[in-house]
Amino acid sequence: MKTSMYFNYTSRSLFRGGQRTLLAVFCVAVGVMAIVALQLVGSMLQSSLTSNTRNTNGGDVAVTSTNAPFKSSDMSYFKQLKKDGTITNYTAITSTSGELSAKASSFQAFIVEAVDPNNYPIVAAPTFTSPSNGSMASLLNNNQVVVTQSFLDATKEKMGDTITVYLRTQSGSSQTLHEKIDGVVANTGVFAQSSSLVLVSTHDYQAAFPKNTSVTYNMVDVTTVNQAHTDTVVKDVNKQFPLAATQTVADALKTQQSSITNINNFLEIAGMLALLIGGVGIVNTMQVLLSRRKTEIAMLKTTGYRRIDLYLLFGLETGLLGLIGGIVGSAASIGVSYVVRILVQNLGITVPFVINPWLLVSGVAIGLVTALIFGLMPVVQAANIRPLNVVRDLSERKGIAGIALTVMLLLILSVLFCILAIVILNNNVMLGVEAVYGTFAFLLLLSAFFGLVVFIISKLPIPERFNIGYLALILAGLAAAALLYKVLPVFGILLGAVSLLGIIVVLMPRTWKVSTKMALRNVGRQRTRTVTTMTALFIGVFTVGLVLALGQDLQSEISNAFVQNAAYNVIVQTSSNDTMTLAGKLNTVPGLLKSRTDTSVQVMPTKINGKPIQQTLPTQSDDRQSALSFLSGVEGYNLSQGVPATTIDQGRNLNASDVGKDNIIVSELLTKSGPFHMNLKVGDTITFVSMDSKTTRTMTIVGITSRPSTISFADGILAPSKAVNALAVKKTGVTTVTYMKVDTAQVTKAIDTIGTIVPNAQVQSSADIAAYVGQLLNNILAVLIAIASLSVIAGIIIIANAVALAMLERRRELGILKSVGYTRTIVMSEVMIENGVIGAVGALLASLLVAGAIALAGSLLFNLSFGLSPLIVVALIGGSALLAMLTAALVAWGPTSVRPLEVLRYE
């Protein structure tokens, strides 16, 4: 046979397929679009985080000491390293937070870095967007600042504006800068992950503070000649500054690569789920299309075409479907990845829009391979048709050989798809096998259950009049609804409504009854296809419903914890004269119901139980700095006012007998059960040194508090106020923390008033925290819903595909119905009822599983009682049913207009 025959035959067959070919292409395209779009997002993330790790790390080694800042005298150590040739350069940085308004929430803050303009950055020069030829040395002077593009986007400021920056330091001291925006740098290179950042010269930064304020730095970036020198520097720095954390380029790359690998695996598995659903659509489409061409296949075989020729013909046809679907899906993935990228950027991650052309090419290949894998079974089955059976109009009987062939083809299909998954997952064999066969096992169990549900639905009675059996069925449904209402009220109401609907069905006109009965019976006619459609829709609805329900429950719990149940809902942190100013005007704060004043101080923990603290701290840099953060802030409680309102897990609370003693209570976060595994317990001692190194106090732990559920300034350590005052630096004194309970309706006015009284005060409110966490949660949910929606889209395509194939199989039935008086409207209503039932039942079962999943998650993960909102249940079920009905109506509109004479002419 000529080669041209293969291409001419297959292309014309696809063209004649019309709508069915189009839906088959969409099945592939949706799966390819999902997986390639998510791969593109993962590639963008990887490009952003790992394109030049040395630049984003600030140098070959980044030394951080947030809780025990470097002094000016410490810079002589780095100067000596440079003189000895151990390092090539270094630059010290002071990093703090800032706000553009005294009344702004602390969660609207941005990063302010004070740098040496003549020696920053010490890696590649940044890219200036304005002026294009700018430099740090020429712009960072005379009260001028350089900002990132993300800062301008977030604050809506522009080049040349003069801004007032309210600095918020960790020690509690606050000052104000008046600076002009004189330069803008792109969020690339050293600023790739900097987000909103303001760079100010060290000279201007220090000038804003009183002359007696000591200069400190919390970061030092270092460059070296080679890796050997880098390793030497890390060892020396850790020895010289035991409380500091070091991060090399290799460390940063390892951390980022680990995160990226996990994200990519999640995105690719989510995409493969949509690809699997699309593959099932290919199986359905090819089976129906080839089964309708039995006569054609028989003629080809009788004219001498061998089985291998048919494999090539139909395989090429399937491959063309996959190739076209791959091209369409890869093209569409660019737009989808752009949308998902925007949602990811809302999480505070800078993600450049970079298209990897190899991923687009791989998408086309994935489409081709997927179509061939899932088209294998219908192609082989079609090639095995016996011409004699077709000529004699005999049905193909499936004997043991036929069943064995089907089983073998399914096994081959699963193995081939598993190999494809392993390749997509970067040759991760174990993950690929677990993901594919774990999914197959779950879908097999789900399909078996759905098969039973479909059987029951197809047997539901639609009687002409009421009878005892039918009434008993309705009463049983109402009784079950009453029992279910006690456990899951919304589902009990739904079951009761469905049961009462049985009464309405009997009272409907006969035509409506017939349409309803035919729709229910049609649900069970092609049980396998119905189960497949229901399963595909179930997966998408379950994922979206789970994300929505968890998000709503978490937001509700956050609101209750931080806003409604908080003992104090506003915290004001002041120092020096601001403390007296606020105290004198505290009665002018609107809505103030009660207040409490504590003291706080930043300290350096040096020993635990007499041993150097570095022996007890976690070995991982991030955990070490987090643990130090909890240990470096001590809050002083005035025990003459009463005892701290905190829950004690172990030991006892502070009381009046602790006045004048060095007793403390610490958070459960610092114990063995905490995230840092510090293993602190009642009776242990911690030695603290004041920030000026002039005072040392050893304190004894007398109690362990539970994890804080409301806002607090110092979540780690609470001590008598006298002990805290003793550790304060004489020049700056202690920081005063004023806790306020303000009428929730007047919190905003109260914060505005406080901002007017003490502009440099740091203000936190529980409403701000709840809003910030809620917004962050919403951004995360938006990303997850966008990913889950890809499975919903695949489910919609499966519904459209199933309806189109059903219309093809029922052409004769449609012709007969219309010849006996059925109109298009009646036939359409039957199709819409059938698919509406499928959509509603699939969503109902998904909602039931969501209810169980969130109850389990709330109990095990959060120790809370979570429930499914009735609004979400109604939206999921109603939305799914409506979506299924609309999809069915659009696809069935053309076939239901067929003229009876066209169908029945040769009957």
C-alpha positions in Angstrom: 0.0 0.0 0.0 1.3 3.4 -0.9 2.5 5.7 1.9 0.2 8.5 0.6 -2.8 6.1 1.1 -2.1 6.1 4.9 -2.1 9.8 5.2 -5.0 10.4 2.8 -7.2 7.8 4.5 -6.5 8.9 8.0 -6.8 12.6 7.4 -10.1 12.2 5.5 -11.5 10.0 8.3 -10.7 12.6 10.9 -12.2 15.3 8.7 -15.4 13.3 8.3 -15.6 12.8 12.1 -16.5 16.5 12.5 -17.6 17.3 16.0 -16.4 14.0 17.4 -12.9 14.5 16.1 -12.9 18.0 17.6 -13.9 16.7 21.0 -11.2 14.0 20.8 -8.6 16.7 20.0 -9.9 18.7 23.0 -9.5 15.6 25.3 -5.8 15.6 24.4 -5.4 19.3 24.4 -6.8 19.9 27.9 -4.5 17.3 29.4 -1.5 18.7 27.5 -2.5 22.2 28.4 -2.7 21.4 32.1 0.6 19.6 32.4 2.6 21.9 30.1 1.2 25.1 31.8 2.2 23.8 35.2 5.6 22.7 34.0 6.1 26.2 32.6 5.2 27.7 35.9 7.7 25.4 37.6 10.3 26.3 35.1 9.7 30.0 35.7 10.1 29.5 39.5 13.3 27.5 39.0 14.6 30.2 36.6 13.8 32.9 39.2 15.4 31.1 42.2 18.4 29.3 40.6 19.4 31.3 37.5 22.2 33.1 39.4 22.2 31.9 43.0 25.5 33.7 43.8 23.8 37.1 43.0 20.7 36.4 45.0 22.8 35.1 47.9 24.7 38.4 47.9 28.1 36.8 47.4 29.8 33.5 48.0 28.9 33.5 51.7 26.0 35.4 53.4 26.5 35.8 57.1 23.4 36.7 59.1 23.0 37.5 62.8 19.6 39.0 63.4 19.4 38.4 67.1 23.0 39.2 68.0 23.9 42.0 65.5 27.4 42.7 64.5 29.0 45.8 66.0 31.3 48.2 64.2 34.2 46.6 66.0 33.3 43.2 64.5 34.1 44.6 61.1 37.8 44.5 61.9 37.6 40.7 61.7 36.3 40.8 58.1 38.8 43.5 57.3 41.6 41.2 58.5 40.3 38.3 56.4 40.4 40.5 53.4 43.9 41.6 54.2 45.0 38.0 54.6 43.5 37.1 51.2 41.0 34.7 52.7 38.2 36.8 51.2 38.3 39.2 48.3 35.6 41.6 49.5 32.9 42.1 52.1 30.1 44.6 52.7 28.0 45.1 55.9 24.2 45.7 55.7 21.7 46.8 58.3 18.2 45.5 57.5 15.0 46.6 59.1 11.4 47.2 58.2 9.7 50.4 57.3 6.3 51.9 56.6 5.1 54.9 54.6 2.6 55.9 57.2 2.6 56.2 61.0 -0.9 54.7 60.9 0.0 51.8 58.6 -0.4 48.2 59.7 2.9 46.4 60.4 1.9 43.9 57.7 2.1 46.7 55.1 5.8 47.1 55.9 8.7 46.7 53.4 12.4 46.0 53.8 14.8 48.9 54.3 18.5 48.1 53.9 21.3 50.5 54.8 24.3 49.9 52.7 27.7 51.3 51.7 27.0 53.0 48.3 30.7 52.6 47.3 30.8 48.9 48.1 27.3 47.4 47.4 26.5 45.0 45.9 29.8 43.1 45.8 28.5 40.7 43.1 27.1 41.7 39.7 25.9 45.3 39.3 22.1 45.7 39.4 20.0 46.6 36.4 18.7 50.1 36.8 15.4 50.9 35.0 15.6 54.6 36.0 18.0 56.1 35.3 19.4 53.4 32.9 23.0 54.4 33.6 22.5 54.7 37.4 24.8 53.4 40.1 24.6 53.0 43.9 27.6 55.3 44.4 26.0 58.2 42.4 22.4 57.9 43.7 22.6 56.8 47.4 23.6 60.2 48.9 22.0 63.4 50.1 18.9 61.8 51.5 18.2 59.9 48.3 17.1 56.3 48.0 17.0 53.5 45.4 13.9 51.3 45.3 13.0 48.1 43.5 10.3 48.0 40.8 8.2 45.8 43.1 8.2 48.6 45.7 6.8 51.1 43.2 4.2 48.6 42.0 3.0 47.9 45.6 3.0 51.5 46.9 2.1 53.3 43.7 4.9 55.8 44.3 6.9 57.0 41.4 10.4 58.2 40.5 11.2 61.6 42.0 8.7 61.4 44.8 9.8 62.3 48.4 8.7 59.6 50.8 8.6 59.5 54.6 9.8 56.1 55.9 9.0 55.1 59.5 11.7 52.7 60.5 10.8 49.8 62.8 13.9 48.2 64.4 14.0 44.9 66.2 15.2 46.5 69.4 12.1 48.7 69.5 13.7 52.0 68.7 11.9 53.9 65.8 13.0 56.8 63.7 11.8 58.6 60.6 13.6 59.2 57.3 12.6 61.7 54.6 14.0 60.5 51.4 13.7 61.2 47.7 13.3 58.2 45.2 16.2 58.8 42.9 16.7 55.4 41.3 14.8 52.2 40.5 16.3 48.8 40.1 14.7 45.8 38.4 13.9 42.7 40.5 16.7 40.7 38.9 20.1 39.5 39.9 20.9 40.4 43.5 17.3 41.7 43.9 15.5 38.8 42.2 13.7 37.8 45.4 13.8 41.1 47.2 10.2 42.1 46.4 9.5 45.6 48.0 12.9 47.0 49.0 14.2 50.5 49.8 18.0 51.0 49.8 19.4 53.9 51.8 23.0 54.9 52.5 24.5 53.8 55.9 25.4 57.5 56.5 21.8 58.7 56.1 20.4 55.8 58.1 22.7 56.4 61.1 22.0 60.1 60.9 18.4 59.4 61.7 19.2 58.0 65.1 20.5 59.8 68.2 24.3 60.3 68.3 24.7 57.9 71.3 23.1 55.0 69.4 25.6 52.3 68.5 25.9 51.2 65.0 25.0 47.5 64.3 24.7 45.3 61.2 22.7 42.1 60.8 24.1 40.9 57.5 27.6 40.7 56.0 28.0 39.6 52.3 31.4 38.0 51.5 33.1 37.0 48.3 36.0 34.6 47.9 38.4 33.3 45.2 37.3 29.7 45.2 35.3 27.0 47.0 38.3 26.1 49.2 38.4 29.6 50.6 34.7 29.6 51.0 34.8 26.5 53.2 37.6 28.1 55.2 35.6 31.3 55.7 32.5 29.4 56.8 34.5 27.5 59.5 36.2 30.7 60.7 33.0 32.8 60.9 31.1 30.1 62.7 33.9 29.9 65.3 34.2 33.7 65.7 30.4 34.3 65.7 28.7 31.2 67.1 25.2 32.8 67.0 25.5 33.8 63.4 24.2 31.8 60.4 26.2 31.3 57.3 24.8 30.4 53.9 27.0 29.6 50.9 25.9 29.5 47.3 25.8 25.7 47.4 23.6 25.9 50.6 21.2 28.3 48.9 21.1 26.3 45.7 20.4 23.1 47.7 17.6 24.6 49.7 16.0 26.3 46.6 16.4 23.2 44.4 14.7 21.0 47.1 11.8 23.4 47.2 11.6 23.6 43.5 11.7 19.8 43.0 8.8 19.4 45.5 6.8 22.1 43.8 7.5 20.7 40.3 6.5 17.2 41.4 3.2 18.5 42.8 2.4 20.6 39.6 3.3 17.8 37.3 1.2 15.2 39.1 -1.7 17.6 39.1 -1.2 18.0 35.4 -1.0 14.3 34.8 -4.4 13.8 36.5 -5.9 16.0 33.8 -3.9 14.2 31.2 -5.3 10.8 32.5 -8.8 12.1 32.3 -8.2 13.3 28.7 -6.8 9.9 27.9 -9.9 8.2 29.0 -11.8 10.5 26.6 -9.6 9.2 23.8 -10.4 5.6 24.7 -14.2 6.4 24.6 -14.0 8.3 21.4 -11.9 5.8 19.5 -14.0 2.9 20.7 -17.3 4.5 19.4 -15.8 5.9 16.2 -14.2 2.5 15.2 -17.2 0.5 16.3 -19.4 2.6 13.9 -17.0 1.7 11.1 -17.3 -2.1 11.4 -18.5 -2.4 7.8 -15.6 -0.3 6.6 -13.1 -2.4 8.6 -14.7 -5.6 7.2 -14.4 -4.4 3.6 -10.7 -3.4 4.2 -9.9 -6.9 5.6 -11.8 -8.7 2.8 -9.9 -6.7 0.1 -6.6 -8.0 1.5 -5.6 -5.5 4.2 -3.7 -7.3 6.9 -4.1 -6.6 10.6 -0.8 -4.8 10.7 -2.1 -2.4 8.0 -5.1 -1.7 10.1 -2.9 -1.1 13.1 -1.0 1.5 11.0 -4.1 3.1 9.6 -5.9 3.6 12.9 -2.7 4.2 14.8 -1.8 7.0 12.5 -5.3 8.4 12.9 -5.0 8.3 16.6 -1.5 9.8 16.4 -2.8 12.7 14.3 -5.4 13.4 16.9 -2.7 13.4 19.6 -0.4 15.6 17.5 -3.1 18.2 16.8 -4.2 18.1 20.4 -0.6 18.5 21.6 -0.1 21.5 19.4 -3.4 23.1 20.6 -2.7 22.3 24.2 0.9 23.6 24.1 -0.3 26.8 22.6 -3.0 27.2 25.2 -0.6 26.4 28.0 1.2 29.7 27.5 -1.9 31.7 28.5 -2.8 29.4 31.4 0.8 29.6 32.7 0.6 33.3 32.6 -2.5 33.3 34.8 -1.1 30.8 37.3 2.1 32.8 37.4 0.2 36.0 38.4 -1.5 34.0 41.2 1.8 32.7 42.4 3.3 36.2 42.4 0.5 37.2 44.8 2.2 35.0 47.4 5.2 37.4 47.4 7.4 35.4 45.0 8.9 37.3 42.0 8.4 35.1 39.0 9.6 36.3 35.6 7.5 35.3 32.6 9.9 33.1 30.7 8.8 30.5 28.1 10.8 27.4 27.8 10.4 26.3 24.2 11.6 22.8 24.9 8.6 22.4 27.3 6.3 23.4 24.5 7.9 20.9 22.1 7.6 18.2 24.8 3.9 19.1 25.2 3.4 18.2 21.5 5.3 14.9 22.1 3.2 14.2 25.2 0.0 14.7 23.3 1.1 12.3 20.5 2.3 9.6 23.0 -0.8 9.9 25.2 -3.1 9.5 22.2 -1.1 6.4 21.0 -1.1 4.9 24.5 -4.9 5.3 25.2 -5.8 4.6 21.5 -4.0 1.3 21.6 -6.8 -0.7 23.1 -9.6 0.5 20.7 -7.3 0.1 17.7 -6.3 -3.4 18.5 -10.0 -4.4 19.3 -11.1 -2.8 16.0 -8.5 -4.6 14.0 -9.7 -8.0 15.4 -13.2 -7.6 14.0 -14.1 -10.7 11.8 -15.5 -9.7 8.4 -17.9 -12.7 8.4 -19.6 -11.5 11.6 -20.1 -8.1 10.1 -21.5 -9.4 6.8 -23.9 -11.7 8.6 -24.8 -8.9 11.1 -23.6 -11.1 14.0 -22.6 -9.6 17.3 -19.0 -10.0 18.4 -19.0 -12.4 21.3 -16.4 -11.9 24.0 -15.0 -15.2 25.0 -12.1 -15.9 27.3 -9.7 -14.9 24.6 -11.4 -11.5 24.1 -11.5 -10.8 27.9 -7.9 -11.9 28.2 -7.0 -9.5 25.3 -8.8 -6.6 27.0 -7.1 -7.3 30.3 -3.7 -7.5 28.6 -4.3 -4.3 26.7 -5.3 -2.5 30.0 -2.1 -3.7 31.6 0.0 -2.5 28.7 -1.8 0.8 28.8 -1.0 1.2 32.5 2.6 0.3 32.0 3.0 2.7 29.1 1.3 5.6 31.0 3.5 4.8 34.0 6.6 5.1 31.8 5.3 8.4 30.4 4.8 9.7 34.0 8.3 8.7 35.0 9.7 10.6 32.1 7.6 13.7 32.9 8.7 13.4 36.6 12.4 13.6 35.5 13.0 9.9 35.7 11.8 9.6 39.3 10.8 5.9 39.0 9.4 5.5 42.6 7.3 8.6 42.5 6.0 7.8 39.0 5.0 4.3 40.0 3.4 5.4 43.2 1.5 8.3 41.6 0.2 6.3 38.6 -0.7 3.0 40.2 -1.9 4.7 43.4 -4.3 6.8 41.2 -5.4 3.8 39.3 -6.2 1.9 42.5 -8.2 4.8 43.8 -10.1 5.3 40.5 -10.8 1.6 40.3 -12.4 1.6 43.8 -14.2 4.8 43.0 -15.5 3.4 39.7 -16.8 0.3 41.3 -18.7 2.4 43.8 -20.0 4.7 41.1 -21.1 1.6 39.1 -23.4 0.6 41.9 -24.7 4.2 42.2 -25.4 4.4 38.5 -27.2 1.0 38.6 -29.4 2.2 41.4 -30.2 5.5 39.6 -31.1 3.7 36.4 -33.6 1.5 38.3 -35.4 4.3 40.1 -39.2 4.0 39.5 -41.3 6.7 37.8 -44.8 5.3 38.4 -48.0 6.5 36.7 -49.7 6.8 40.1 -48.9 6.4 43.8 -48.6 2.8 45.1 -47.6 1.3 48.5 -44.1 0.3 47.4 -43.4 3.8 46.0 -44.7 5.6 49.1 -42.6 3.2 51.3 -39.5 4.2 49.3 -40.3 7.9 49.8 -40.8 7.4 53.5 -37.6 5.5 53.8 -35.8 8.4 52.1 -37.3 10.9 54.5 -36.4 8.8 57.5 -32.8 8.5 56.3 -32.8 12.2 55.7 -33.9 12.8 59.3 -31.1 10.6 60.6 -28.5 12.2 58.3 -29.7 15.7 59.4 -28.4 15.1 62.9 -24.9 14.4 61.6 -24.7 16.4 58.4 -27.6 18.9 58.3 -27.1 20.2 54.8 -27.0 16.7 53.3 -30.0 15.6 55.3 -32.0 18.5 53.8 -30.8 17.6 50.3 -31.9 14.0 50.8 -35.2 15.1 52.1 -35.7 17.4 49.1 -34.9 14.6 46.7 -37.3 12.3 48.5 -40.1 14.8 48.3 -39.2 15.3 44.6 -40.5 11.7 44.2 -44.0 13.0 45.0 -43.8 15.8 42.5 -42.6 13.4 39.8 -45.8 11.4 40.0 -47.9 14.6 39.6 -46.0 15.7 36.5 -47.6 15.5 33.0 -47.1 12.2 31.2 -44.7 13.7 28.7 -42.5 14.9 31.5 -42.6 11.6 33.2 -41.6 9.8 30.0 -38.6 12.1 29.5 -37.5 11.7 33.1 -37.9 7.9 33.0 -35.9 7.7 29.7 -33.2 9.9 31.1 -32.8 7.7 34.2 -32.7 4.6 32.1 -30.2 6.1 29.7 -27.9 6.7 32.6 -27.5 2.9 32.9 -27.3 2.1 29.2 -23.6 2.8 28.8 -22.6 2.3 32.4 -18.9 2.3 31.8 -19.0 5.7 30.0 -21.4 7.1 32.6 -19.1 6.0 35.5 -16.1 7.5 33.7 -17.9 10.8 33.2 -19.0 10.9 36.9 -15.5 10.0 38.1 -13.9 12.8 36.0 -16.3 15.3 37.3 -16.0 14.0 40.9 -12.2 14.5 40.9 -12.5 18.2 39.9 -15.4 19.0 42.2 -13.8 17.2 45.2 -10.5 19.1 44.8 -12.2 22.5 44.4 -14.6 21.8 47.2 -11.9 20.6 49.6 -9.8 23.8 48.9 -12.8 26.1 49.3 -14.1 24.4 52.5 -10.7 24.3 54.2 -10.0 27.9 53.3 -13.4 29.1 54.7 -13.0 27.1 57.9 -9.4 28.3 58.5 -10.4 31.9 57.9 -13.3 31.6 60.3 -11.1 30.1 63.0 -8.5 32.8 62.4 -11.1 35.5 62.8 -12.4 34.0 66.0 -9.0 33.6 67.5 -7.5 37.0 66.6 -10.5 39.3 66.6 -13.4 38.0 68.7 -11.7 36.0 71.4 -8.5 38.0 72.0 -8.0 39.5 75.5 -6.2 42.4 73.8 -6.6 43.4 70.2 -4.1 46.2 69.8 -0.4 46.2 70.8 1.7 49.4 70.8 5.5 49.3 71.1 7.2 52.5 72.2 10.6 53.6 73.5 12.2 56.6 75.2 10.0 59.7 75.3 7.2 58.1 73.2 6.3 55.9 76.1 5.6 58.9 78.4 3.7 60.7 75.6 1.4 57.7 74.9 0.8 57.1 78.6 -0.2 60.7 79.1 -2.8 60.6 76.2 -4.0 57.0 76.6 -7.4 58.1 77.6 -7.9 59.9 74.3 -7.8 56.6 72.3 -11.3 55.9 70.9 -13.0 52.8 72.1 -10.4 51.9 74.7 -11.9 49.4 77.2 -8.8 48.3 79.1 -5.0 48.3 78.9 -1.9 46.8 80.3 1.7 47.9 80.2 4.8 45.6 80.1 8.4 46.1 79.3 10.5 44.3 76.8 14.2 44.0 76.0 16.5 42.4 73.4 19.1 40.2 74.9 21.8 37.7 73.8 21.3 34.2 75.1 24.8 32.7 75.7 24.3 29.5 77.8 21.7 26.9 78.6 22.3 24.9 81.8 25.8 26.3 81.9 26.8 25.0 78.4 27.4 27.3 75.4 24.2 27.9 73.6 25.5 26.8 70.2 25.7 23.2 71.6 21.9 23.3 72.2 20.7 25.2 69.1 19.4 23.4 66.0 22.1 22.7 63.4 20.1 23.9 60.5 20.6 27.7 59.9 17.0 28.7 59.5 15.9 26.8 62.6 18.9 28.1 64.5 17.9 31.7 63.7 14.2 31.1 64.5 15.1 29.6 67.9 17.4 32.5 68.6 14.6 34.9 67.8 12.4 33.3 70.5 15.3 33.3 73.0 16.4 36.9 72.3 13.3 38.7 73.3 12.2 38.8 77.0 9.0 40.5 78.1 8.7 41.8 81.6 5.4 41.4 83.4 4.5 43.6 86.3 3.5 41.0 88.8 2.0 43.6 91.1 -0.9 43.8 88.6 -1.6 40.1 88.8 -0.3 37.0 87.1 0.1 36.5 83.3 -3.1 35.4 81.5 -1.5 32.4 79.9 -2.1 28.7 79.8 0.5 26.6 81.6 1.3 23.2 80.2 4.1 22.3 82.6 5.3 23.7 85.9 3.6 26.8 87.2 2.8 30.4 86.3 4.7 33.5 87.5 3.2 35.0 90.7 3.9 37.7 93.3 6.5 35.5 95.0 8.7 35.8 91.8 9.1 39.6 92.2 12.9 40.3 92.4 13.8 36.8 91.4 15.2 35.5 88.1 12.4 33.1 87.2 10.9 32.8 83.8 8.3 30.9 81.8 9.0 29.9 78.2 6.9 28.9 75.2 6.2 25.3 74.4 7.8 26.2 71.0 11.2 26.0 72.7 10.6 22.5 74.2 11.1 19.0 72.8 7.7 19.0 71.2 8.3 22.4 69.5 9.5 22.8 65.9 13.1 23.5 66.9 13.5 20.5 69.3 15.2 22.7 71.8 14.3 20.3 74.7 13.9 23.1 77.3 12.1 22.0 80.4 11.1 23.1 83.9 14.2 23.6 86.0 16.6 24.5 83.1 18.6 27.7 83.3 19.3 30.2 80.5 22.1 32.8 80.8 21.3 36.2 79.1 23.7 39.0 78.3 22.6 42.6 77.6 23.2 44.0 74.1 26.0 46.2 75.5 27.6 43.1 77.1 27.6 44.8 80.5 25.0 42.8 82.3 24.6 39.0 82.7 21.7 37.2 84.3 21.0 33.5 84.7 17.3 32.7 84.8 15.5 29.6 85.8 12.5 28.1 83.9 9.5 27.6 86.3 6.8 27.0 83.7 6.0 26.1 80.1 3.2 27.9 78.3 1.1 26.6 75.5 1.5 28.0 72.0 0.0 31.5 71.7 -3.4 31.7 69.9 -3.7 35.5 70.1 -1.3 38.4 69.4 1.6 38.9 71.7 4.8 40.9 71.5 7.1 38.2 73.0 5.9 34.7 72.3 9.0 33.1 73.7 10.0 34.2 77.3 8.1 36.0 80.1 9.9 37.3 83.2 9.3 39.7 86.1 9.7 43.3 85.0 12.6 44.0 87.4 14.7 41.3 85.8 14.0 42.7 82.3 14.9 46.2 83.4 18.3 44.9 84.7 19.1 43.6 81.2 18.3 46.8 79.4 21.0 48.9 77.7 21.5 52.0 79.8 21.5 54.4 76.8 18.3 53.3 75.3 16.4 51.7 78.2 13.6 49.2 77.8 10.9 49.0 75.2 7.4 49.5 76.5 4.7 47.3 75.3 1.1 48.6 75.8 -1.7 46.0 75.4 -5.1 47.5 74.6 -8.6 46.1 74.4 -10.4 48.3 71.9 -14.0 48.2 70.8 -13.9 46.2 67.5 -15.9 48.9 65.7 -13.4 51.6 66.6 -10.1 49.8 66.1 -9.3 51.7 62.9 -9.9 55.1 64.7 -7.9 54.0 67.6 -4.9 53.1 65.4 -5.2 56.4 63.6 -5.2 58.3 66.9 -2.2 56.3 68.2 -0.3 57.1 64.9 -1.0 60.8 65.5 0.1 60.7 69.2 3.3 58.7 68.7 4.2 58.5 64.9 7.2 56.3 65.5 5.4 53.7 67.6 5.1 50.2 66.2 1.4 49.2 66.2 -0.1 45.7 65.7 -3.8 44.8 65.8 -5.5 41.5 65.7 -7.7 42.6 62.9 -4.5 43.4 60.8 -3.1 40.0 61.6 -6.4 38.3 60.7 -6.6 40.3 57.4 -3.0 39.6 56.5 -3.3 35.8 57.2 -6.7 35.8 55.4 -5.3 37.5 52.4 -2.3 35.1 52.3 -4.6 32.2 52.6 -6.8 33.5 49.8 -3.8 33.9 47.6 -2.8 30.3 48.3 -6.3 29.1 47.7 -6.5 30.9 44.4 -3.4 29.1 43.1 -4.8 25.7 44.3 -8.2 26.4 42.8 -6.6 27.4 39.5 -4.8 24.1 39.4 -7.8 22.1 40.5 -9.9 23.8 37.8 -7.8 22.2 35.1 -9.3 18.8 36.2 -12.8 20.4 36.1 -12.2 21.5 32.6 -11.0 18.0 31.6 -14.2 16.7 33.2 -16.4 19.1 31.2 -14.7 17.9 28.0 -15.4 14.3 29.0 -19.1 15.2 29.5 -19.2 16.8 26.1 -17.4 13.8 24.6 -19.8 11.4 26.3 -22.9 13.3 25.0 -21.5 13.5 21.5 -20.9 9.7 21.4 -24.3 9.0 22.9 -25.9 11.1 20.2 -24.0 9.2 17.5 -25.1 5.8 19.0 -28.7 7.0 19.4 -29.2 8.4 15.9 -31.7 5.7 15.0 -33.5 6.1 18.4 -33.7 9.9 17.8 -35.1 9.4 14.4 -37.8 7.1 15.7 -38.7 9.4 18.6 -39.1 12.4 16.3 -41.1 10.3 13.8 -43.7 9.6 16.5 -44.1 13.2 17.5 -41.2 14.1 19.8 -39.9 17.6 19.3 -36.3 18.8 19.6 -37.3 20.4 23.0 -38.5 17.1 24.5 -35.4 15.2 23.3 -33.1 18.0 24.5 -34.9 18.0 27.9 -34.2 14.2 28.2 -30.5 14.7 27.4 -30.2 17.6 29.9 -32.0 15.7 32.7 -29.7 12.7 32.1 -26.5 14.7 32.3 -27.8 17.0 35.1 -28.4 13.9 37.2 -24.9 12.6 36.5 -23.4 16.0 37.4 -25.5 16.4 40.5 -24.8 12.9 41.8 -21.1 13.2 41.1 -20.9 16.5 43.0 -23.0 15.2 45.8 -20.7 12.3 46.4 -17.7 14.6 46.1 -19.2 17.0 48.7 -19.8 14.1 51.1 -16.2 13.1 50.8 -15.1 16.8 51.3 -17.2 16.9 54.5 -15.4 13.8 55.8 -12.0 15.0 54.7 -12.2 18.5 56.3 -13.6 17.0 59.6 -10.6 14.6 59.7 -8.1 17.4 58.7 -9.5 19.7 61.3 -9.3 17.1 64.1 -5.8 15.7 63.2 -4.0 18.7 61.9 -5.5 21.7 63.7 -7.3 20.1 66.7 -10.4 22.1 65.6 -13.9 21.2 64.5 -14.4 21.9 60.8 -17.7 21.7 59.0 -18.8 22.2 55.4 -20.8 25.3 54.6 -24.3 24.7 53.2 -23.6 27.5 50.6 -20.5 25.6 49.3 -22.5 22.3 49.1 -25.4 24.0 47.2 -22.9 25.8 44.9 -20.9 22.6 44.1 -24.0 20.5 43.4 -26.0 23.1 41.7 -23.1 24.4 39.7 -22.0 20.9 38.6 -25.5 20.0 37.5 -26.0 23.3 35.6 -22.5 23.0 34.0 -23.3 19.4 32.9 -26.7 20.4 31.5 -25.3 23.4 29.6 -22.5 21.3 28.1 -24.9 18.6 27.1 -27.3 21.1 25.5 -24.5 22.7 23.4 -23.2 19.4 22.1 -26.7 17.8 21.6 -28.2 20.8 19.8 -27.1 19.8 16.4 -27.8 16.0 16.6 -31.3 16.5 18.0 -32.3 18.5 14.9 -31.7 15.5 12.6 -34.6 14.8 10.2 -36.2 11.3 10.8 -36.1 10.6 7.0 -32.3 10.9 7.0 -31.9 8.3 9.7 -34.6 5.8 8.9 -34.4 5.9 5.0 -32.6 2.6 4.8 -34.3 0.9 7.8 
